[in-house]
Amino acid sequence: MYASAIAPKPLTKAEWAQVVEKENSRVKSLSNGTMYLAKDPSEYFIDIEIKVRKLSEGETIININYGLRNPSYQAMGFYRLPRLAPPSAAIKGSEKFWKELRNILKQNYGYKSEIRKPKVEELLI
């Protein structure tokens, strides 16, 4: 499955402001002051790819990959690398995803979803 959303989805503007406050000094330090996190990330798109694979009866693995892109920079030939969100934004977004998935499974299918850390060989999709 593929999806795109205008940033900071799935975070709220308030959650994004927390990320900027927490991460901006690290981003500036790592880039020698050339990069920073924008207070308004709405020029960026978050692209998500979700792969679902059945392991066995009652076990499924879900792999989530995401990237950030800015069409106006791409039109000028600039491709921001790496295209990853700040760690605290990735954690907050992932927590929201899993919470919503558990709610959907519980409400629509009666599942009592259990999340566990997969084995390395299970991650090779």
N, C-alpha and C positions, 0 to 999 in steps of 0.2 A: 504494500500500500504506500502511496506517496501523497503528501499534503504540503501545502505552503500557507504561510500566514504572515501578515505584517507584524514585525517585532513591536513590542516585546512579548507577544503571545507565545506561550500560554501564561506568561507572567502579567500581572497588573502593572500599571504605571508606578504605583507605590512600591511594589516588589522590585521593579527595575531600578528605582531610585536607591533602594537598599544595596543592590548589586553594585551600582556605580560608586556609592560611598565606600563599600568594602573593597572593591577590586581596582579602582582607578589608579591608586598610587603604585600598585604592582605592575599594571599595564604600562604606565609611564616609565617606570624604572626599567622594565625589560626592553623597552623600545628606545631607550635613551631620550625620552621625552617627545618622540615623534608621533606616538599614538596615544589615544585616550578613549574612554567610553563616553559616548554621547548621552546627554541627559534625555534626549528624545531620539530613540532608535527607530522611529517610524520610516526611515529611508531604507531600512534593511528588511529582507524577507528571511524567514526561517523555513527551511526545506527539511521535511522529515520523511524518512524511509523506514517502514516497519516490515520486518520479515517475521512470519509466524510459521513454526514448524512443529509438527507433532512428533514427540519422542517415543511415547508408548501410550497405552490406554490410560487416560487420566493425567498425562504429562505433556505439556506444550512449552516450547521455548519461544520467547519474543525478543527479537533483536531490534534495537532502535538506533538509527544513525541520523544525524542531523548536520546541517551546514547553514552558514549565514551567507547572504549575498546582497550586494548593493547594485542594482541595475544601472544607476547613474555612473558609478565608478567603472563598471564593466563596459559601458558604452565608450568610455575614454581609454579602454585597454588596461585598466588596473584591476587586478584580481587579488583580493586581500587573502593572504595566506599567513597563518592557518585560518581556516574558516570555522573555527570553533568558538562557542560561547564561553564567557568567563566561567570558571568552575562553580561558583555559587549560583549562577543563573542555570547552569546545566542541572545541578542538584535540585533546585526548586522546581524546574520544569519537569524533571523525571518524577519527583514525588507527586506532582499534580497528575501526571499521566497514570501512574500506578493506582492512585486513589480513585480516579474516575473509572479505570478499567475494573477495579474490584467492585465498585458500585453498579456498573452495568451488568457484570456477571451475576452479582447477587440478586439484583432486581428482576432481570429478565430470564435468568436461567437457574436461579436458586443455588448457584455455586458458592461454596465457601472457599474462595481462592486463597491459595497458599503461595507465598513468594519465597523462593530459596535461591541461593547463589548457585549458578550452574557449574558443572565441571568443564574444564577447558575444552575437551573434545566435543562437548555439546555446543560450544560457541562456533564451531566451524561449519557454517551454513553454506 
